[in-house]
Amino acid sequence: MPTASLSPADFISIALRNPINLQLLHRLRDLEIPQCYLTAGCLFQAVWNLHSGLPAHWGVNDYDIFYFDDSDLSEEAEDRVIQRALKASVDLGVKVEVRNQARVHLWYQRRFNASYPQLRHAREGIDRYLVACTRVGINVATGQLYAPDGLTDLAAGVLRPNPLYRDLRQFEAKAISYQERWPWLRIDRSPP
């Protein structure tokens, strides 16, 4: 049975059992990227993997890095940051995805045929994940955890929809994909 309590320090400790996370946090700190967060599956999957008796890095497809820099919203400026991060992590042998959250609203409509608000902070990108308990990130500069929904549902394996979304179809698809990999997860369609 999964635990219902998980402190921020425990969460970070579990996430850092994935050695790639530890390396990325260290290397990204040296790059001094503004409002930089390591986020998404590379973090929360470590908790579910530990409960399942799997290595912390099992099933991680990519390592998501969000940052926020509204001083230059060009693709070229974002690409320069992407290239710096990729150069710093090339020897890790993993896929690293870097996105400037200040410019997502510029391409999201074109790519996904849906509107996207202009964000004011990198954390607001994390806030938009479909499954509430997966809204987690580690601030690269401070090492602090950002988890607007707390960690109770994540530790207990309860998947709830993000209250920012009214249409539950995307939530359902994402939650079912998680449940297929970690069958003990429980889908609860009520918002947190």
N, C-alpha and C positions, 0 to 999 in steps of 0.2 A: 504494500500500500504506500503510495507516495506521501511525503510529508506535507503538512499544511503550513509549516513555517520555514521561512528562509530569509535570513538577514541579508542586507546589501553586501556585507563583508563575505558571508558564505557564498552568495551568488558569484561575486567577483572571483573568489578562490576557485570555485568550480569551473567558471569560464576560462580561467587561466590554466586549467589542467590541459587545455588544448594549447600546445606550445606555439602554434601559429599566432594565436591571440596575443600571447605574451610578447612575441617578437614584433608583431605589428604595433602594439601599443608603444613599445620602446622606440622603434624606428620612426613612427609617425610623430612622436613627441619631438624628435630632433628636427623634423621638417617645419615645425611651427605653423601648421595650417590652421587658419582661424575657425573657431567653433567646431573643432574636429571631434567626431564620435566614431568609435567602432560599434557596430550595431547589427541587429537582426539575428539570423539563424546561427551564426558562428558563436553567439553568446548563449541564447536560450536553449539551443539544442544540446549543449553540454549538460544541462540539468536533466533533461529527459533521457539523454544517453546514460548518464550515471545511474539513474533509476532503473534503466533497462539492462544494466551490466555491459554496456558498450563503451568503447573508447570515447573520450570527450569530443573528438573531431569527427566521429562517424557521421556520414550523411551530409556533411557541410559541402554545399556546391560552390559557394563563393563567400568572400569576406567583404562585407559592406562597410564602406566608410562614407559618412555624411560630413559635409562641412558647410559653412555659410560665409560667403564673401560677396557682398553686393556692390563692391567698388568697381567691378568690371564684369558684366553679365554676358560677355562674349563666349562663344564656344572655344575660342582660342585660349582664353584665360583659364577656363575649366580644364582644357586639355593639358595645359602646362602643369597644373596641379596633379592631374591624373598621371602624367608621365613621371613626375618626381616621385609619386607614391609607388608606381610600378617599378621604377629603377631601384627604389629602396627595398623592394620586396621580391624581386625577380628570382632570387636564389631560394625562396621558400617553396616554389613549385606549386602555388595555388592561384586560383583566379581571384583577383582583387577588383572590386567595383567601387569607384569613387564618383560621388555626385555632389555638385554644389547645389544645396537646397534653395539658394537664392534665385536660381534660374529654372527650376523645374516647371514653373507655370508657363514658361516660354515654349516648351516642346511637348508637354504632356497632352494637350488637346489634339495635336497633330498625330501623336503616336497611339493614343488610347481612345480617341474620340469621346473624351469626357473632360469637363472643366476641372481646373485645379487652382486653388487660391494662391496668391502671391504670399510666400512665407516670410517671416521676420527673424527666424532663428533656426538653426539646424535641428533643434529638438522638435520643432513643428513637423518636420519630415517623419521623425520617429512616431509622433502622435498619430500619423495617418495609416499605420499598419492595420490590416483588416482584423486581426485577432488581438484582442485587448492585452492579454498577458504577454504577448511577444513585443510589446512596445518598451523595449529596453535598449540602452546604449551606455557605453562607458566613455566619459569625457577624456580624451587623450591627454590634454594638458594637466588635468587635476587628478585623474584616476577615479573620479566619483561616478557613481551609478545614477543614471536617469531612468526611472521606472514609474511613470505617472499612475499606473494602476496597482502599484505595489507588487509584491512577489507571491502572494498567497495562492492565486489561481495558477501561476506558473509552476509552483512547487507541487500543487495538488493535481496538476494535469487537466485543469478545467479550461476549455476553450470557449470564450464568449465573444460576441461581435463587438467591434469598436463602435461606441455610440455615435461617432461622427457619420456613420453610414446608415442610410435607411434601407437600401436594397441589400438583402442578405445573400443574394446569389453568389457574389464573390467570396463572402465570408464562408459560406457552405463549402465551396470548392477548396478553399485554402485549409479549412478545418479538417475536411475529409482527407486531404493529402497528408496532413500531419498524422491523423489517426491511422492511416494505412502504414506509416512507418513506425509509429509508437501506439500499438493497439489499446493500451491501457488509458490513453487520453480520453476524456469525456467531453462531448460537445453540449454546451448549454446555450441555448439561443437567446437567453435574456441578457441584456447589457449589464456590465459591471456596476 
